[in-house]
Amino acid sequence: MCGICGLIHFDGKPVTRELLAGMNDTLTHRGPDGEGFFIDGNMGLAMRRLKIIDIAGSDQPLTNEDGSVQVIFNGEIYNYRELRQRLEARGHRFKTEGDGETIAHLYEEYAGGAVEHLRGMFAFALWDAKRKRLVLARDRFGQKPLYYYVDSKVFVFASEIKAILAHPAVPRVSRFEAADRRALAEYLSFGYVQAPYTAFRGIWMLKPATEVRVEPSEHDREFVLEDAFYYWDSPPLAPPDATAKAESYIGDLRDMLDEAVKLRLVSDVPLGAFLSGGLDSSLIAALMRKHSNAAIRTFSIGFEGDDSFDETPYAERVARHLNTEHTAFRVEPEALSLLAELVWHHDQPFADSSAIPTYLVSKLTREQVTVALTGDGGDELFAGYERFYAADLMRRLSAIPAPLMKAAEGLLGLLPEGTGYYHPVKRARRFARAASQRLDDAYFDLVRVFDAELLAEICPGGYRLPPLLNPYMDAGQAHPIAQLVEANMWSYLPDDLLIKADRCSMQASLEARAPFLDHELAEYAATIPFNLKLNGSRTKHILKEAARGSLPDDIIDRKKHGFGVPLGAWLRRDMEPLRENLLSRRARERGLLEMSVVERLIVEHEAGARDYNRQLWALLTLEEWHRQFVDGALFHPPSKSRP
């Protein structure tokens, strides 16, 4: 696992080691074990390394036999042994025992088709010295990040935006300006910035499953950036089949899961697993136990303040069943004390407060292991989120007039909202509001941070967005809920869940591996009839049946519980720091928000009339991001939030 960065000066200006080192130093947390550089005139590559496989060797950049291909690489190639055998049979000679060198030889063999042979999580940059060509690529689901900036004089790329900003030619301009209200409205709706955009004007994120090239033009007088192209697309989900039986698929599904986990157990450093006590992480831990002769270390985290968010008893139940060496962490409320650090490592405002437990469990886990397997991706592959069932229920209740649902929302709005995970009033009001809309808007209403009405109030001028999920929905999907699953796969998964997993684990110099995000497993899962995934009110039906015998039934069948913190209760305990951040003179002078609405959110949350923890956290990260990345020239991790 690594952090990578590099650049090309289009005007021919030589790249200096000092410039590259300045960019590379911002990525030290991603690779504390070493660094590497390569300079070829006006092009330079640099990386930081976290040693996982072939600890003594595989220092980067990695090369082919004659050094004409140079590769810097972040991630893991899980099928590297198979690729190596195939390439050696074709005459390629390897210098290392690691996985990354296969990329250089695959490029020699297949050029543009090389990336299609890789099975893993990765972001890499490859320099072809003979063609003066730079190639960038990301893995199929976007587990490893890659950003770039380009203008007429320079192309700069890196694993994190802060490394790009370390280049003196890159401007630091926010997209969240009064003149661009759509960017702000989209962030407040999604709670994250959607790729290929970033929070910075002119800096872009390479989308998952894409490759891009920078190379000389036909007349060799200037470099051109080719349009990024997709080298993989997830297959359409199989439609419902009333005659289909789970038993027909369980055997193959178990085999695919076994292989995905076994591939991710290859490591030359200590390895463990996150264990929340939910189905996905528990099944991954069970398969690790099955395929490893060594002791399995598992880790969970709980928080003071609200037992409805605490899953540690379930995690401990699974750990006892699997006989793992389990560590359960329990921490006190400290959301605001982590705000500045989380924003620094995300490089952008990020409204998903589950980054708090993800970072803390990563940090504590790193004290014992260097690699941790996760359950990320199970909900995406097997329709596991409750919102999929809620959307299907709304579809079946569509005969109920929308005004009746709006009236129900209004009545529920008269009741106070608690901050508990399953608070009935909060959940019922959200369902009623969503059910009064058409299906795609209803689904987005279930997941969005600021609903349409509140967004129109808080954005100056009452800005309203067009339908936001439409670009992600595949009309070729046979079932309307399958379209929503597809939209979730290409929006929430890469731009929220996987960004969070990467930043929070790498912030702690911990490698996180997700067996469910094996693309061959995903391709098989797509062939399973949709009604075997979402079976009435039962989500992840076939995965639950595949887990029988590996886990206790009460763990398999327990209600879905997301990974979160009691943020609403934490904020209510002391609202003063929140006021100091959101209602400061500096925040008011930005002119981004209707401050009277911000004040109302604070007052109503403090009084218990509404639980606005998600909205307030979105505003807090937005303000903190402006202070760190726009107002100042901060290039070191902040120690604490500043008023």
Buried (B, 14 or more C-beta within 10 A) or exposed (E): BBBBBBBBBBEEEEBEEEBBEBBBBBBEBBBBBEBBBBBBEBBBBBBBBBBBBBEEEBBBBBBBBEEBBBBBBBBBBBBBBBBBEBBEEEEBEBEBBBBBBBBBBBBBBEEEEBBBBBBBBBBBBBBBBEEBBBBBBBBBBBBBBBBBBBEEEBBBBBBBBBBBBBBEEBEBEBBBBEEEBEBBBBBBBBBBBBBBBBBBBBBBBBBBBBBBBBBBEEEEEEBEBEEBEEBBEBEBBBEBEEEBEBEEBBEEBBEBBBBBBBBBBBBBBEBBBBBBBBBBBBBBBBBBBEBEEEEBBBBBBBBBBBEBBBBBEBBBBBBEBBEBEBBBBEBEBBBBEBBBBBBBBBBBBBBBBBBBBBBBBBBBBBEEBBBBBBBBBBBBBBBBBBBBBBBBBBBEEEEEEEEEBBEBBEEBBEEEBBBBBEBEBBBBBBBBBBBBBEBBBBBBBBBBBBBBEBBBBBBEEEBEBEEBBEEBBBEEBEBBBBBBBBBBBBBBBBBBBBBBBBBBBBBBBBBBBBBBBBBEBBBBBBEBBBBBBBBEEEBBBBBBBBBEEBBBEEBBEBEBBEBBBBBBBBBBEEBEBBBBBBBBEEBEEBEBBBBEBBEBBBBBBBEEBBBBBBBBBBBBBBBBBBBBBBEEEBBEBBEEBEE
